[in-house]
Structure formats: C-alpha cells, structure tokens
Amino acid sequence: MPAAAADKKQDDADRLICKRFVETGSLVRAKKQCFTRAQWDEIAASQRAGWEKTRDELTGKSLGGP
C-alpha cells in the first residue's frame, strides 16, 4: 500500500494547475499561467525567500541589527 501512496503523491506533483492573475492596471485583462504542483511550490518558495530577504533588509537584520 505505501507504493500506491507514493504513486498518488507523484501524480499530484505532476498534475497541471492553471491560475489566472489580473494584470496590474486592468479590471478585466487577466493572464493565465499553468504549472505543475511541484513548480507552483517552487515558485512560492522563491517568492517567500525574496519577501524574507526584503523584510530582513528593511528591519536591519541583515546588517547585524537586533
């Protein structure tokens, strides 16, 4: 049974997921982006790292601050 669970998890990671994002400055124009679950997770991790870096720079943590 564990092999079946691993196969299902792999299938979920390979499944294509599409999201629509409204373009800045437009109320109706949207852009559709399609990636696998694994790719969406990688994008989210990259964005999170960028936000944390910006936060740390603004709060002085990267400069040896409190």
Secondary structure, 3 states (H helix, E strand, C coil): CHHHHHHHHHHHHHCEEEEEEECCCCCCCEEEEEEEHHHHHHHHHHHHHHHHHHHHHHHCHHHCCC
